[in-house]
Amino acid sequence: MAPFPVQGIVEGDFVIVLVPVDTEDPMPVVAEKIAYHAVNRRVPERDQPMAVRHNGRVLAPESTVVDAGVAPLDVLEVIYT
């Protein structure tokens, strides 16, 4: 377990934020950590599950940033599915 900085944005937002995640966090946790900074602030909450997209590819929910090949400071997009 180690801190891992990523840049994150939520679908429909216009602000990219720097978010510390953990190398062992599964994607639903990563999505929540990123969404915390935008949902119900600039983006309305939706009653749908969230997923994480990296370089146009939706990442598997059970994967971690390390498993998915995410580099520090890469941009991760949180989308509603």
C-alpha positions as CSV (number, residue, x, y, z in Angstrom):
1,M,0.0,0.0,0.0
2,A,1.5,3.3,-1.1
3,P,0.1,6.7,-2.0
4,F,-0.3,7.2,-5.7
5,P,-1.1,10.6,-7.3
6,V,-3.5,10.8,-10.2
7,Q,-5.3,13.6,-12.0
8,G,-9.1,13.0,-12.1
9,I,-12.1,14.4,-13.8
10,V,-15.8,13.4,-13.6
11,E,-17.8,13.2,-16.8
12,G,-19.6,16.5,-17.2
13,D,-17.1,18.5,-15.1
14,F,-14.6,21.0,-16.4
15,V,-12.0,20.8,-13.5
16,I,-9.2,18.3,-13.3
17,V,-8.1,17.6,-9.7
18,L,-5.0,16.1,-8.2
19,V,-6.2,13.1,-6.1
20,P,-4.1,10.8,-3.9
21,V,-5.3,7.2,-4.3
22,D,-3.7,4.0,-2.9
23,T,-1.9,1.5,-5.1
24,E,-4.2,-1.2,-3.6
25,D,-7.5,0.7,-4.2
26,P,-9.9,-1.1,-6.6
27,M,-11.4,1.1,-9.3
28,P,-14.8,1.7,-7.5
29,V,-12.8,3.2,-4.6
30,V,-10.7,5.3,-7.0
31,A,-13.9,6.5,-8.7
32,E,-15.3,7.6,-5.3
33,K,-12.1,9.4,-4.4
34,I,-12.2,11.4,-7.6
35,A,-16.0,11.9,-7.6
36,Y,-15.8,13.4,-4.1
37,H,-14.3,16.6,-5.5
38,A,-17.0,17.1,-8.2
39,V,-20.3,15.3,-7.6
40,N,-22.9,17.5,-5.9
41,R,-20.5,20.4,-6.3
42,R,-20.3,21.0,-10.1
43,V,-21.8,17.7,-11.4
44,P,-25.2,16.4,-10.2
45,E,-25.2,12.9,-8.6
46,R,-26.8,10.2,-10.7
47,D,-28.3,7.0,-9.6
48,Q,-25.9,4.9,-11.7
49,P,-22.7,3.0,-11.0
50,M,-19.4,4.8,-11.8
51,A,-16.5,3.4,-13.7
52,V,-13.0,4.6,-14.4
53,R,-11.7,5.3,-17.9
54,H,-8.0,5.6,-18.8
55,N,-6.8,6.5,-22.3
56,G,-10.2,5.7,-23.7
57,R,-10.4,2.2,-22.0
58,V,-12.8,1.4,-19.2
59,L,-10.8,-0.3,-16.4
60,A,-12.0,-3.5,-14.8
61,P,-13.6,-2.9,-11.4
62,E,-11.3,-5.3,-9.6
63,S,-8.1,-3.8,-11.0
64,T,-5.9,-1.3,-9.2
65,V,-3.9,1.6,-10.7
66,V,-0.8,-0.6,-10.8
67,D,-2.7,-3.5,-12.5
68,A,-4.1,-1.2,-15.1
69,G,-0.7,0.3,-16.0
70,V,-1.6,3.8,-14.8
71,A,1.4,6.1,-14.3
72,P,1.6,8.7,-11.6
73,L,-0.2,11.9,-12.6
74,D,-2.1,10.2,-15.5
75,V,-5.6,11.5,-16.0
76,L,-8.4,9.2,-15.0
77,E,-12.0,9.9,-16.0
78,V,-14.9,8.9,-13.9
79,I,-18.0,8.0,-16.0
80,Y,-21.5,6.8,-15.2
81,T,-22.4,3.5,-16.7
